[in-house]
């Protein structure tokens, strides 16, 4: 039995003039699907350039050179650092990147930053990736409670990004999929406003990826987004 992937995507500037998020969905032979979401940061269009370069490069490198996942992302990091060296207006640009390639039994990819992959299966929902943020680290060390984390003043501080001064540590992505699964990739403009359980509730009343994306966008607009927001929804059939 071969799995079939149905998807829908959205990327919006939200209340901001510039959308520094980038989304890429690409078909792979035979029957595979690649999905990448990146959230850029840095002045003078630097964030927009960094995120677009990341989503453009990752699948190209993997397809051409059969590059290993972490090495493909480190290549992006090096390319961004090189571009900063040649254009001082781009100093400080960086980006998150979370990507996965769907095959007939699993999703394999890489993750750096606070873009996110979530798996919805039956009556459950769980994060596949861990946010590389200060607040998440403090939660893991039990120095903050979940309640304290909501209002933590530095909750948006990233601790890993491609293009940053320090070489990033890349988390591998590798998880099994089965018919009936729904996989969601998102930037923090989505999951800062809509929590996991709420995302599951929206999924429950969304029979297709397109309906899910539309319902999430509607809910975000009700809550007045403060940032760019992007998501990709993939149904496994």
HELIX and SHEET records of a PDB file:
HELIX    1   1 UNK A   46  UNK A   65  1                                  20    
HELIX    2   2 UNK A   69  UNK A   86  1                                  18    
HELIX    3   3 UNK A   88  UNK A   90  5                                   3    
HELIX    4   4 UNK A  134  UNK A  140  1                                   7    
HELIX    5   5 UNK A  146  UNK A  150  1                                   5    
HELIX    6   6 UNK A  188  UNK A  191  1                                   4    
HELIX    7   7 UNK A  196  UNK A  204  1                                   9    
HELIX    8   8 UNK A  209  UNK A  222  1                                  14    
SHEET    1   A 5 UNK A   5  UNK A  12  0                                        
SHEET    2   A 5 UNK A 229  UNK A 236 -1                                        
SHEET    3   A 5 UNK A 182  UNK A 186 -1                                        
SHEET    4   A 5 UNK A 116  UNK A 121 -1                                        
SHEET    5   A 5 UNK A 124  UNK A 127 -1                                        
SHEET    1   B 3 UNK A  21  UNK A  28  0                                        
SHEET    2   B 3 UNK A  32  UNK A  41 -1                                        
SHEET    3   B 3 UNK A  94  UNK A  95 -1                                        
SHEET    1   C 5 UNK A  21  UNK A  28  0                                        
SHEET    2   C 5 UNK A  32  UNK A  41 -1                                        
SHEET    3   C 5 UNK A  97  UNK A 102 -1                                        
SHEET    4   C 5 UNK A 106  UNK A 112 -1                                        
SHEET    5   C 5 UNK A 171  UNK A 176 -1                                        
END                                                                             
